[in-house]
Amino acid sequence: MLDLNMASTSGADDAATVAMLMANAPTRPGATLAVGRDASRCHLVTPADWLFVSRVHLEFHCDDTNAWFVTWIRGSQDAPVAEVHVDDGVRRVLPYGGSLPLTRPGSGEVVIADRGGQRRVTIGWFLAAD
């Protein structure tokens, strides 16, 4: 089971939380959870006016071997206006259009940061051994 919790923060003070949301999915091939501004396509939805986040920005997906990955979905722009990194004890940059595996069992966070300001979306994740 992959559990996600998302906090959207604005300003230098992390206490200025805009929203806190949660979602989960079973560990089985084809399971997915999406993060972005489009409420019709995403399980975790960021504020609609936060344009540094794409309509569908991240996808967490389970492959045929029951391994989980996070993918930064390429949007309509050639160059993103956000930065994304994964931290599970080691901070790794998630390249635009790229994927990284999630440690199982494990936990960590994926951060979408606005390059032009102090807004950020933090998605905490926990992946059980099953």
C-alpha positions as CSV (number, residue, x, y, z in Angstrom):
1,M,0.0,0.0,0.0
2,L,1.3,3.5,-0.9
3,D,0.0,6.3,1.3
4,L,0.4,9.9,0.3
5,N,-0.2,13.1,2.2
6,M,0.1,16.5,0.6
7,A,0.7,19.9,2.0
8,S,0.7,23.1,0.0
9,T,2.6,25.9,1.6
10,S,3.0,29.5,0.7
11,G,5.6,32.0,2.1
12,A,8.8,31.6,4.1
13,D,6.8,30.2,7.0
14,D,5.9,26.5,6.5
15,A,3.1,27.0,9.0
16,A,1.2,28.9,6.2
17,T,-0.4,25.8,4.9
18,V,-2.9,26.2,2.1
19,A,-4.2,22.7,2.1
20,M,-3.6,19.2,3.5
21,L,-4.9,16.2,1.5
22,M,-4.4,12.4,1.6
23,A,-4.7,9.5,-0.8
24,N,-3.6,5.8,-1.0
25,A,-3.4,2.9,-3.5
26,P,-2.8,-0.8,-3.2
27,T,0.5,-2.2,-4.3
28,R,-0.6,-4.0,-7.5
29,P,0.5,-3.6,-11.1
30,G,-1.2,-0.7,-12.8
31,A,-2.1,1.2,-9.7
32,T,-1.6,5.0,-10.0
33,L,-2.0,8.2,-8.1
34,A,-1.7,11.6,-9.7
35,V,-0.9,15.0,-8.3
36,G,-1.7,18.3,-10.1
37,R,-4.2,21.2,-10.6
38,D,-6.8,19.1,-12.6
39,A,-9.4,17.8,-10.1
40,S,-10.9,15.6,-12.7
41,R,-7.6,13.7,-13.3
42,C,-5.7,14.0,-10.0
43,H,-6.1,12.3,-6.6
44,L,-4.3,15.1,-4.9
45,V,-5.2,18.6,-6.2
46,T,-3.1,21.7,-5.7
47,P,-4.5,25.2,-5.7
48,A,-5.9,26.0,-9.2
49,D,-4.0,29.3,-9.5
50,W,-0.6,27.8,-8.7
51,L,0.6,27.7,-12.3
52,F,4.0,26.3,-11.5
53,V,2.2,23.0,-11.0
54,S,0.9,21.4,-14.2
55,R,-2.6,20.1,-14.6
56,V,-1.1,16.6,-14.1
57,H,2.3,17.2,-12.6
58,L,3.4,13.9,-10.9
59,E,2.2,10.3,-11.3
60,F,3.0,7.6,-8.7
61,H,2.7,4.2,-10.5
62,C,3.2,0.6,-9.6
63,D,4.9,-1.6,-12.3
64,D,4.5,-5.3,-13.1
65,T,7.0,-6.2,-10.4
66,N,5.0,-4.3,-7.7
67,A,7.7,-1.6,-7.5
68,W,6.5,2.0,-7.1
69,F,7.9,4.9,-9.1
70,V,7.2,8.7,-9.3
71,T,7.3,10.4,-12.7
72,W,7.3,14.1,-13.5
73,I,4.9,14.3,-16.4
74,R,6.1,16.6,-19.2
75,G,3.7,19.5,-19.6
76,S,3.0,21.8,-22.5
77,Q,6.1,23.9,-21.8
78,D,9.6,23.0,-23.0
79,A,11.1,24.2,-19.8
80,P,9.4,23.8,-16.4
81,V,8.9,26.7,-13.9
82,A,9.2,24.3,-11.0
83,E,11.8,22.1,-9.5
84,V,11.1,18.6,-8.1
85,H,13.1,16.5,-5.8
86,V,12.6,13.2,-4.0
87,D,14.1,12.7,-0.5
88,D,14.1,9.3,1.2
89,G,17.1,10.1,3.3
90,V,19.0,11.0,0.1
91,R,17.9,14.0,-1.8
92,R,17.6,13.3,-5.6
93,V,16.5,15.7,-8.3
94,L,13.6,14.3,-10.3
95,P,14.3,15.4,-13.9
96,Y,11.6,16.9,-16.1
97,G,9.9,13.9,-17.8
98,G,11.9,11.5,-15.7
99,S,11.1,8.8,-13.1
100,L,12.6,7.6,-9.8
101,P,11.9,4.5,-7.8
102,L,10.4,4.7,-4.3
103,T,12.1,2.6,-1.6
104,R,10.0,-0.3,-0.3
105,P,9.5,-0.5,2.5
106,G,10.2,3.2,3.1
107,S,9.1,6.7,3.4
108,G,10.1,10.1,2.3
109,E,8.8,13.2,0.5
110,V,8.5,14.6,-3.0
111,V,8.7,18.4,-3.2
112,I,7.5,20.6,-6.1
113,A,9.1,24.0,-5.6
114,D,8.1,27.2,-7.4
115,R,11.3,28.6,-9.1
116,G,9.8,32.1,-9.1
117,G,8.6,32.3,-5.5
118,Q,8.2,30.7,-2.1
119,R,5.3,28.4,-2.8
120,R,5.8,24.6,-2.6
121,V,3.9,21.4,-2.6
122,T,5.2,18.6,-0.3
123,I,4.0,15.1,-0.8
124,G,4.9,12.8,2.0
125,W,4.9,9.1,1.1
126,F,4.9,5.8,3.0
127,L,5.3,2.5,1.3
128,A,4.7,-0.6,3.4
129,A,6.5,-3.9,2.9
130,D,3.1,-5.6,2.3
